[in-house]
Amino acid sequence: MNKWYLRPLIWTFALALFASTLPESVFAQKKLSRKERKAQEKEMMADRLFIEGQKHLILEDFKKAYFYFNKALEFDTEEPAIYFKLSEMMIRANQPDKALEFGQKALALAPENKYYHLQIAEIYNKQNKGREAAKILETLMEKEGNYQQYILELASIYLNLKDFDKALVALNKAEEYYGVVEQLTAQKQRIYLRKNNLEMAVAEGRKLIEAHPGNPNYVLALVEILYNNNQTDEALEMVLTSMTSYPNQPELKMAAHTLYKEKGELEKARQYLLNGFKHPDLDPATKARAFEGILSQVKNTARDQLLTKLAQTMESQYPNDPEVTAALGKWKLQEDHPLEAISYLQKSLLADPEREELFQRLLPLMFENQQPFEEIVTMGSTATSVHPDKAEFWFFLGAAQLGMKDHEAAKMALTKAIDLNAGSNPQLSLMANAQLGDALHALGETEAAFTAYEKVLSENKNNEHILNNYAYFLSLEKKELDKAYTMSHKLVSRFPENPTYLDTHAWVLFQLNRYEEARTYMEKALDHLEEPSGEMLEHYGDILFKLGEKERALDYWNKAKELEDTSEFLTLKIQNKKYYE
């Protein structure tokens, strides 16, 4: 028979039997007074609220954390941890005065807690009361009998106070614990140099070199100190001595190059430079900087030959390094090889597009040398994505997009350039509005285009680009022809052999029904061009037709048909031997 249902009864009986053997005092509960119960309840509530505050502090919900900590205080005003946390919150909120008030209350309730002392020291630092902060740390060090935990902070405080003697004491104590390390030595050297004690600064450097043999950076750091304090011979002696011990350190060769050059021993300087450049372990950025330093010197045959050798070495070792290709691009630009310069600068920027000054060189250079608009758009897009606040980069991008007849994109980029520029660069504003007018006209936004042109002319009434385009577009619209005539006539008066301006003036005259004058200017335009456009040939045919020379007109229309940029009516003109507009 299954007895599972009997088990609860058995256990109950066993427990009752066990309980009967215990003394009565075990089950007796001490009865608390009402006052004690009240205090206990308040303490428990304070704990709960404190825990809630801690939770929200961890979640960085400072508003709720502050609320719960303050609520906890209502139930327990003698708990130092609450004041400590409120002080911590005020430090985060950058309210050092309130932080100090809470921190001092915590410390008064628990004066032996070192973390409360450290928090007060932190607050004093924020209040620029370094002396008070230092005093706290020194007291803790004396009390605890060690200094490792506080010495670096104490040294930092004395450095900020410019109390260099005490800072040196602290740094020397730190060195006793941490050993001879670069950061401590560098701080001590700065102090000694401020105190005009070059001898001690050098001694510190030598100590660092001895503690870390084989590290050329420590030698170079000391060499720099000697060099900057007009101790060139001592610096050179140190470099040459170190090279004897470490002959494969190219940085030392570069230092020797600099020092020999300073002493005027140029051939020795050149040999060390070439040896340093040959070493593949020398940082390419270091080589590029040295190369650009030579590039800035007065141009002569020896300099040019040296640059050629160094360039060959750099390019063979680091053909794609952005620092190297940038330096080579500047060299080619100086040597008046713009296409090679463009190639190097493009390579550099595609690898490292952060270098704003290279874009400022490259983009106008690409326009000046008539590079494909597609390539300019690629570089302009990169420039604007990495440096979106630079108006000139948006301008170059928009101008290239206009050249590609991507008029909507050009409109956006040029508008961005104008907005970012905000008139700070008047020349950029003029050029961007001029290009924007062309983009808007191509998009059929004629009135907006003319508004852009007017903006340019209000600042520069002789702007050739605007006078030509504005006059031509007005003639196409058959609007304000007298205004168009004034603008185009101004251009041909100033530039009587410019075929573009002559063509525009001829077409304005044509729209004014002044056909003989139109013929004169169009023939001048054609005389100055070996390969006139289809548009110009068509226009000349139109003028001849109006003058009654229909067969000659047909000849020129047929010539225009073989070329691009003709009107939509050209085929009808040829078929019907009639002028259409």
Number of C-alpha atoms within 10 A of each C-alpha: 3 5 6 7 8 9 10 10 9 11 11 11 12 11 10 11 11 10 13 9 8 10 9 9 8 8 9 8 7 7 8 10 9 9 9 11 12 12 14 13 13 16 16 15 17 24 18 14 22 21 16 17 27 21 15 17 20 10 11 12 13 18 12 17 25 19 14 24 24 20 17 25 17 12 18 18 12 14 18 22 18 28 25 23 22 23 28 22 22 22 19 12 12 13 16 23 16 17 26 24 15 22 29 20 20 25 21 13 14 16 14 10 13 15 12 23 21 17 22 26 23 22 26 21 18 16 14 14 15 22 15 14 25 23 13 20 21 15 12 18 16 10 10 10 9 11 19 14 12 17 24 17 16 25 25 17 22 21 19 14 15 12 13 19 14 16 24 20 15 23 21 19 17 22 16 11 12 11 13 19 14 15 9 20 19 17 17 22 24 16 21 20 16 12 13 11 13 17 12 16 24 18 13 21 24 15 14 22 21 14 13 14 13 14 15 18 13 19 22 20 14 24 25 16 20 20 18 11 12 11 13 19 14 12 24 22 13 18 24 16 12 19 18 9 11 16 12 13 19 23 22 25 25 25 22 26 25 20 22 20 15 13 12 11 12 15 12 14 21 18 15 21 23 17 13 23 28 16 16 13 12 16 12 18 14 14 23 23 14 18 22 17 11 15 19 10 9 8 11 8 8 8 13 16 11 16 18 11 12 20 21 12 18 22 14 10 16 14 15 16 18 24 22 26 26 26 26 27 27 22 24 19 19 14 12 11 13 20 17 17 26 23 17 25 28 24 19 24 22 15 14 14 19 14 16 15 8 18 23 15 16 23 25 15 18 21 15 10 11 11 15 13 19 13 14 24 21 14 23 25 19 19 28 20 13 14 17 15 15 17 25 26 28 29 28 28 27 32 29 25 24 24 17 14 14 16 21 15 17 27 23 14 26 31 20 22 26 23 12 17 20 13 12 11 12 13 12 18 24 23 19 28 24 25 24 28 29 24 28 20 18 16 14 10 13 18 12 14 23 21 13 21 24 18 16 25 17 11 13 13 13 14 17 18 15 26 24 23 22 25 27 24 19 20 24 14 12 13 13 11 19 15 15 25 24 14 24 27 23 18 23 20 11 11 14 15 15 15 22 20 29 28 27 31 30 32 30 30 25 21 20 15 13 16 20 16 15 25 23 12 24 25 15 17 23 19 13 14 12 7 8 16 17 21 19 24 23 26 24 26 27 28 28 21 19 17 14 10 13 18 13 15 27 23 14 21 26 19 15 24 18 10 14 10 12 19 15 10 11 21 15 12 20 17 9 10 16 15 18 13 9
